[in-house]
Every structure is written in C-alpha cells, then in structure tokens.
Amino acid sequence: MKAGAVDFLTKPVEAAALLEAVDVALQRARSRRETEEKKANVAMRIDRLTARETQVMHLVVSGLLNKQIAADLGTVEKTIKVHRGRMMSKLGVRTVADLVRLVSGAETMHGGIGPKSNYD
C-alpha cells in the first residue's frame, strides 16, 4: 500500500501524524529536486564537450598519461594537453580526482556517458 506513498493514515487522522507525513513528503521532494538539479548541471557540462574532449576525459579517468592517450588516439602529446585543459575547464574541475568524482557520479546518474576507449 505504501508504493510511493509517504505514509498511510487512517481516519480519524491525528493532526501531528498528518503534519509529520507532510513534512516527510516535503523533505523527499526537496531532496529529489536537488538531485535532479545536480544531474542536469553535470549533464549540461558534459554535453559542452566535443567528441574528442569526451574521449580524452574517459582516457584520463581510466588513469592513462597524456603520452599514452596521444598514442591511443593517434595524435601528439601537445594536442592531448590542449584537449585535456579545455575539457577540465568546461567541466569546472581542477584535479583528476575531481574529474573522476564528476564522471563517476554522471555514470551513476545516466548509466554511462559518451564513447569509451579501447582500454575499458
């Protein structure tokens, strides 16, 4: 009976029980809205990446060095540094640890994002 319901109240409803159920429902709605806003923000930031920046992002998160990423993508290390810098800037992260947290959270929320590398 409680599939999705906050509580099951029987008549006559006590005022305290009703107020508590309403409070719980409001807290859940607030939490759900905050989660949805975070999801939308992360998705928007990731959507701003180019296809190449997305590839670089996945390779960085998988722990590869710039030199290894360049070899995997058939380009030079300097180009990877440029893509990596732009990707980090667009995502609003400063460290690889922050990037990993962001991507892990996005994959949890969306079930995976963008193309992955041969190393996955």
C-alpha positions in Angstrom: 0.0 0.0 0.0 2.9 2.3 0.5 4.4 2.0 -3.0 5.4 5.6 -3.4 3.2 6.9 -0.6 4.9 8.7 2.2 2.6 7.2 4.8 -0.8 5.6 5.2 -3.1 7.5 7.5 -6.3 6.1 8.9 -9.3 8.2 9.8 -9.7 10.0 12.0 -6.3 11.5 11.3 -4.4 13.0 14.1 -3.0 16.4 13.4 0.5 15.5 14.5 0.6 12.4 12.2 -0.7 14.4 9.2 1.9 17.2 9.8 4.7 14.7 10.1 3.7 12.9 6.9 3.5 16.3 5.1 6.9 17.2 6.4 8.4 13.9 5.3 6.9 14.4 1.8 8.3 17.9 1.5 11.8 16.7 2.6 11.7 13.9 0.0 10.5 16.3 -2.7 13.2 18.8 -1.9 15.9 16.1 -1.9 14.6 14.7 -5.2 14.6 18.2 -6.8 18.2 18.9 -5.6 19.3 15.6 -7.1 17.7 16.3 -10.4 19.3 19.8 -10.5 22.7 18.2 -9.9 22.1 15.7 -12.6 21.1 18.4 -15.1 24.1 20.5 -14.2 26.5 17.6 -14.7 24.8 16.6 -17.9 24.9 20.2 -19.3 28.7 20.4 -18.5 29.5 17.1 -20.1 27.3 17.9 -23.2 29.5 21.0 -23.8 32.5 18.7 -24.5 33.5 17.9 -28.1 33.7 14.3 -29.1 37.5 14.4 -28.8 37.3 16.0 -25.4 34.9 13.3 -24.2 37.4 10.6 -25.4 40.2 12.3 -23.6 38.1 12.6 -20.5 37.4 8.9 -20.4 41.1 8.1 -21.0 42.2 10.5 -18.3 39.7 8.9 -15.9 40.9 5.5 -16.7 44.4 6.5 -15.5 46.3 7.0 -18.7 49.1 9.5 -19.1 49.0 12.2 -21.8 51.6 10.3 -23.8 49.5 7.1 -23.6 46.4 9.0 -24.6 48.2 10.5 -27.6 49.3 7.1 -28.8 45.8 5.6 -28.4 44.2 8.5 -30.3 46.9 8.8 -32.9 48.0 12.3 -32.1 50.8 14.1 -30.3 51.0 14.8 -26.6 50.8 18.6 -27.0 47.3 18.2 -28.7 46.2 16.0 -25.8 47.3 18.6 -23.3 45.2 21.2 -25.1 42.1 18.9 -25.2 42.6 18.0 -21.6 42.9 21.6 -20.5 39.8 22.6 -22.4 37.9 19.6 -21.0 38.9 20.3 -17.4 37.9 24.0 -17.9 34.5 23.2 -19.4 33.7 20.7 -16.7 34.8 23.1 -14.0 37.3 20.7 -12.3 40.9 21.4 -11.3 42.2 18.0 -10.4 42.0 14.5 -11.8 40.4 13.4 -8.6 37.6 16.0 -9.1 37.2 14.8 -12.6 36.9 11.1 -11.5 34.2 12.1 -9.0 32.3 14.0 -11.6 32.4 11.3 -14.2 31.6 8.6 -11.7 28.6 10.5 -10.5 27.5 11.1 -14.1 27.8 7.4 -15.0 25.8 6.5 -11.9 23.1 9.0 -12.8 23.0 8.3 -16.5 24.2 4.8 -16.9 27.3 5.8 -18.8 28.3 8.8 -20.9 30.0 9.2 -24.2 32.3 6.9 -26.1 34.9 5.0 -24.2 38.4 3.9 -25.1 40.0 0.7 -26.1 41.4 0.4 -22.6 38.0 0.0 -20.9 
